[in-house]
Amino acid sequence: MEKVFAIGDIHGCYPKLLKLMDRLIVDHEKDLLIFMGDYIDRGDHSREVVDYLIDLGKEMKRVVFLLGNHERMLLDYLEGGNIQPFLVNGGKKTLDSYYGHSRQVSEEDPRLVFPQAHVDFFKSLIPYYPYGEYLFVHAGLREGIPLEEQNPFDLLWIRE
């Protein structure tokens, strides 16, 4: 019988992610892993988390990566938007992780520090995942509104 694991809000905490993954008994052929977004920001090891998830996606048959609001802010910035929302919500920790602790974020364009494989990973994240009678989403849904009419912002930010 398959198992479904939903893991959310890693926020750059690579050592804790490894501890969690070591505790899970996962069948890489049958079980389903759903990562619920917010892989980056706040913790010190965003780059390592993303490396780990990319590798895990290659190893496991059934793994899903959802988009979180922190990845959305990073993508908005990478696509030419304002960096401030990303930085205010923990993005400096992410940039430090990519630059390395020996180097400070400088005036040069921080977009250049993200490897293309990581940018591709961020761009591949999906907003929700239906599974049987369940729907996995990073934040929430508005009651009474069909899924196809939900506001993408709510899927990432709603708290009610």
Phi, psi and chi 1 to 4 in degrees:
 res  aa     phi    psi   chi1   chi2   chi3   chi4
   1 MET       -  134.8 -179.8  174.1  176.4      -
   2 GLU   -75.6  155.3   74.3  174.2  -19.0      -
   3 LYS  -118.7  151.2  -66.4  176.3  -84.4 -176.0
   4 VAL  -118.8  126.9  177.6      -      -      -
   5 PHE  -116.6  129.0  -61.4   92.2      -      -
   6 ALA  -114.9  124.3      -      -      -      -
   7 ILE  -125.0  124.5  -59.0  166.0      -      -
   8 GLY  -124.6  159.1      -      -      -      -
   9 ASP    51.2   64.2  -65.6   75.1      -      -
  10 ILE   -74.8  -37.7  -60.4  164.9      -      -
  11 HIS    49.0   47.7  -78.0  -64.0      -      -
  12 GLY    72.6   13.6      -      -      -      -
  13 CYS   -94.9   73.1  -65.3      -      -      -
  14 TYR   -60.1  -47.4 -177.7   61.1      -      -
  15 PRO   -58.7  -39.8  -24.5   34.2      -      -
  16 LYS   -68.2  -36.9  -71.6 -178.1 -179.9 -178.6
  17 LEU   -61.1  -45.2  173.6   61.6      -      -
  18 LEU   -61.5  -42.2  -68.3 -179.2      -      -
  19 LYS   -59.9  -45.4  -90.9 -176.0  162.9  174.1
  20 LEU   -62.1  -48.2  172.5   65.6      -      -
  21 MET   -63.9  -33.2  -64.2  -55.3  -67.5      -
  22 ASP   -66.3  -28.8  -77.5  -15.6      -      -
  23 ARG   -82.8  -24.1  -65.0 -175.1   76.6  172.6
  24 LEU   -79.2  138.2  -61.4  179.0      -      -
  25 ILE  -101.5  100.0  -60.0  169.7      -      -
  26 VAL  -114.3  128.3  178.2      -      -      -
  27 ASP   -87.2  111.0 -177.9  -36.9      -      -
  28 HIS   -66.7  -12.5  -76.1 -129.6      -      -
  29 GLU   -94.5  -38.6  -65.9  -66.1  -45.3      -
  30 LYS  -106.0  -39.3  -71.6 -165.4  -80.3 -173.4
  31 ASP   -74.9  157.9  -66.4  -19.6      -      -
  32 LEU  -114.3  125.7  173.8   61.7      -      -
  33 LEU  -107.5  127.0  -82.2  174.6      -      -
  34 ILE  -120.6  115.7  -57.1  171.5      -      -
  35 PHE   -95.6  127.9  -71.9   88.1      -      -
  36 MET   -93.1   12.1  -54.4  -71.8  -70.0      -
  37 GLY    98.3  177.4      -      -      -      -
  38 ASP    59.2   60.9  -76.4    0.1      -      -
  39 TYR   -83.8  -22.7  -46.7  114.1      -      -
  40 ILE  -116.6  173.5   60.3  171.5      -      -
  41 ASP    78.2  152.3  -62.7  -14.2      -      -
  42 ARG    75.5  -52.9  -61.9 -171.3 -179.5  145.6
  43 GLY   -81.8  172.0      -      -      -      -
  44 ASP   -87.7   -4.7  -67.8  -32.7      -      -
  45 HIS  -130.7   45.7  -55.4  -76.0      -      -
  46 SER   -59.7  -42.9  -69.1      -      -      -
  47 ARG   -61.3  -42.9 -177.1 -179.1 -176.4  135.6
  48 GLU   -65.4  -38.2  -68.3   88.9  -19.2      -
  49 VAL   -60.8  -47.0  166.4      -      -      -
  50 VAL   -65.7  -42.4  174.8      -      -      -
  51 ASP   -55.6  -47.0  -81.1  -26.4      -      -
  52 TYR   -60.2  -46.4  178.6   86.5      -      -
  53 LEU   -66.7  -39.5  -65.0  176.0      -      -
  54 ILE   -60.7  -46.1  -70.6  170.1      -      -
  55 ASP   -63.9  -41.7  -70.6  -16.0      -      -
  56 LEU   -61.9  -38.2 -175.0   64.8      -      -
  57 GLY   -62.0  -27.5      -      -      -      -
  58 LYS   -81.3  -29.2  -66.2  173.0 -173.5  172.6
  59 GLU   -81.8  -40.7  -75.5  175.7   28.2      -
  60 MET   -92.1  142.2  -72.0 -139.2   30.1      -
  61 LYS   -72.3  -37.2  -97.3 -166.3  165.2  165.7
  62 ARG  -127.2   90.1  -57.7 -179.8   67.1 -148.2
  63 VAL  -138.6  138.2   62.5      -      -      -
  64 VAL  -124.9  137.0  172.9      -      -      -
  65 PHE  -120.1  114.4  -60.8  106.1      -      -
  66 LEU   -90.3  157.4  -63.7 -177.4      -      -
  67 LEU   -82.9  132.8  177.5   67.2      -      -
  68 GLY  -108.6  168.1      -      -      -      -
  69 ASN   -63.7  -29.8   55.2  -37.6      -      -
  70 HIS   -70.3  -39.0  -72.4  -98.7      -      -
  71 GLU   -67.5  -36.0  -70.6   80.1   34.1      -
  72 ARG   -62.1  -43.1 -179.1   70.1  -96.3  163.9
  73 MET   -63.6  -40.2  -72.6 -176.8  -76.4      -
  74 LEU   -64.0  -45.9  171.9   61.1      -      -
  75 LEU   -61.6  -41.3  -76.2  166.7      -      -
  76 ASP   -57.6  -44.0  -70.6  -15.5      -      -
  77 TYR   -65.1  -46.9  165.9   61.9      -      -
  78 LEU   -62.0  -27.4  -68.2  175.6      -      -
  79 GLU   -88.9   12.7  -67.1  165.3   -1.7      -
  80 GLY   105.1    5.7      -      -      -      -
  81 GLY   -82.1 -177.4      -      -      -      -
  82 ASN   -69.4  135.3 -174.7  -18.1      -      -
  83 ILE   -78.3  -20.3 -166.0  172.8      -      -
  84 GLN   -58.6  -47.0  -74.7  -49.5  -50.9      -
  85 PRO   -57.9  -38.3  -24.6   33.6      -      -
  86 PHE   -64.1  -47.6  171.1   62.6      -      -
  87 LEU   -65.9  -42.7  -68.6  177.2      -      -
  88 VAL   -62.9  -29.2  166.0      -      -      -
  89 ASN   -99.0   23.8  -73.4  -76.9      -      -
  90 GLY   106.6    3.0      -      -      -      -
  91 GLY   -63.8  -25.8      -      -      -      -
  92 LYS   -61.3  -38.9 -177.4  175.6 -178.3  -36.0
  93 LYS   -61.7  -38.5  -73.8  -85.6 -161.4  179.1
  94 THR   -65.6  -46.8  -64.6      -      -      -
  95 LEU   -61.5  -42.2  -69.5  176.9      -      -
  96 ASP   -59.6  -39.4  -71.8  -14.2      -      -
  97 SER   -62.9  -39.4  172.2      -      -      -
  98 TYR   -77.4  -37.4  -82.2   84.8      -      -
  99 TYR   -72.4  -30.7  -87.4  114.8      -      -
 100 GLY    98.7  149.0      -      -      -      -
 101 HIS   -70.0  -14.2  -65.3  -70.1      -      -
 102 SER   -85.4   -4.2   63.2      -      -      -
 103 ARG  -130.1  136.6 -175.1  169.4  167.4 -168.3
 104 GLN   -88.1  153.7  -64.4  -64.8  -42.2      -
 105 VAL   -62.1  128.4  175.2      -      -      -
 106 SER  -115.9 -169.8   70.1      -      -      -
 107 GLU   -74.1  -17.0  -68.3  -61.3  -46.8      -
 108 GLU   -68.1  158.3   71.3 -178.2   85.1      -
 109 ASP   -64.9  113.2 -170.8  -14.0      -      -
 110 PRO   -63.2  -19.5  -19.1   28.5      -      -
 111 ARG   -59.7  -23.8  -72.6  176.6  -87.8 -127.6
 112 LEU   -73.5  -14.5  -58.1  175.8      -      -
 113 VAL   -83.6  -10.8  -57.8      -      -      -
 114 PHE   -88.1  118.5  -66.6   95.1      -      -
 115 PRO   -60.6  149.0  -16.4   26.1      -      -
 116 GLN   -57.9  -36.4 -171.2   60.1   47.8      -
 117 ALA   -61.4  -33.9      -      -      -      -
 118 HIS   -74.0  -41.9  -70.6 -143.7      -      -
 119 VAL   -60.4  -44.1  173.4      -      -      -
 120 ASP   -61.0  -40.7  -66.3  -16.5      -      -
 121 PHE   -60.1  -50.0  172.5   77.8      -      -
 122 PHE   -58.9  -40.9  -64.2  129.6      -      -
 123 LYS   -70.7  -21.1  -72.2 -178.8  176.4 -178.5
 124 SER   -86.4   -8.5   75.2      -      -      -
 125 LEU   -65.9  140.8  -58.1  174.8      -      -
 126 ILE  -107.1  153.3   59.5  175.7      -      -
 127 PRO   -77.0  -25.9   24.5  -31.3      -      -
 128 TYR  -159.9  165.1   59.3   85.4      -      -
 129 TYR  -142.5  111.6 -177.2   72.3      -      -
 130 PRO   -80.4  138.2   24.0  -25.4      -      -
 131 TYR  -146.1  106.7  179.5   76.3      -      -
 132 GLY    57.1 -126.1      -      -      -      -
 133 GLU   -90.2   10.4   59.9 -171.5   51.9      -
 134 TYR  -111.4  154.7  -60.3   99.5      -      -
 135 LEU  -132.3  120.8  179.7   69.4      -      -
 136 PHE   -98.0  130.5  -66.8   88.6      -      -
 137 VAL  -148.5  149.8   61.0      -      -      -
 138 HIS   -61.8  -49.5  176.3   70.2      -      -
 139 ALA  -113.7  -76.8      -      -      -      -
 140 GLY  -169.2 -176.0      -      -      -      -
 141 LEU  -131.7  154.1  -58.4  165.4      -      -
 142 ARG   -86.0  129.7  -64.5 -107.4  178.0 -131.8
 143 GLU   -63.9  139.0 -168.2  173.2  -23.1      -
 144 GLY    80.5    3.2      -      -      -      -
 145 ILE  -110.0  126.7  -62.2  175.0      -      -
 146 PRO   -57.6  148.5  -19.8   29.0      -      -
 147 LEU   -52.3  -45.0 -179.2   58.9      -      -
 148 GLU   -67.9  -12.7   57.6  -82.7   -4.3      -
 149 GLU  -106.0    1.1  -65.4  175.9   24.4      -
 150 GLN   -64.9  145.6  -68.6  -77.8  -28.6      -
 151 ASN   -75.4  123.4 -177.6  -24.1      -      -
 152 PRO   -55.4  -31.0  -23.6   32.1      -      -
 153 PHE   -59.9  -44.1 -178.7   85.5      -      -
 154 ASP   -63.1  -37.2  -70.4  -19.4      -      -
 155 LEU   -59.7  -25.7  -59.9  176.4      -      -
 156 LEU  -103.9  -23.3  -59.2  176.8      -      -
 157 TRP  -124.2  -25.4  -73.2   95.5      -      -
 158 ILE   -56.4  138.4 -162.6  169.8      -      -
 159 ARG  -119.6  -11.6  -62.5  -71.9 -169.3 -105.0
 160 GLU   -82.9      -  -61.0   82.5   36.8      -
